[in-house]
Amino acid sequence: IGIAWTFSRSAIVIRNIEILGMEDVASSDVASTAEKLLQGKYLFTIPRTSIFFYPKGNISDAILKEYPRVEKVSVGFGNFHTLSINIKERVSEALWCKPLKVETGSNVEKELDDCYLVDGNGYIFEKFSPSESTSSDALKMTLSSHYPAVIKFYGGVGDENIIGQSYGTSEEFNAKLSFASKLEEIGLTPLLFRERSDGAEEVVLVSGTRLIFLPKAGFDTILTNLLTVITDLDFGGIDKVDKMDYFDLRFGSKVIYRSK
């Protein structure tokens, strides 16, 4: 009885929950998740709201599990009556997409993209809904001042339970983002990465030109071989790239290309 009375005193009981760092996940939802875990008592005596015995680890685990957009959680005290939950949300860096065929008028099939947000480590954490104008991701990825607003990735992920999967390893994903950035630097804007049925991969530029390659060759080598061709006087310079159907970069320094 003495123990129960001591740890139930109002001076050391959590009465408020504050959520910090939230932008795209509702703070009220996260607070509700924490409140559920603060209900009840241990062994019917010590309340879970006691500042000495509140389920800190369980709260962190529940938030990470329930909200895939949340990358990190820090749980601590704002004061003796307030539980402070500091959230770090994932930042979207790309989209992972799968084509969907839908029926339109007169039973005509049209192919649309079903896309998901991907963070800088290749982790897929949320379905992309551009129609939600309040989403910071929708704004970031549809700004007309930067075309394309975001790179899309296709393949490499199972079709079921997409949220929570990763597009390759963090190192592989960042290597592709770096390759895309270097292409932009030389004046070639990438639109998407996708896997091919023959085991190779390709980057499609905004012009429709395809760069076919094997990632194991190394992106620095792939880029060097491409530059060797397009900077050659006989080729005609960077402006001629848009007139090409593809560059096949799977054969080392021997680059095969074909015009549209």
Summary of the structure (lengths in Angstrom):
residues: 260
radius of gyration: 25.4
end to end distance: 84.3
largest distance: 91.3
contacts: 702
relative contact order: 0.09
helix: 30%
strand: 35%
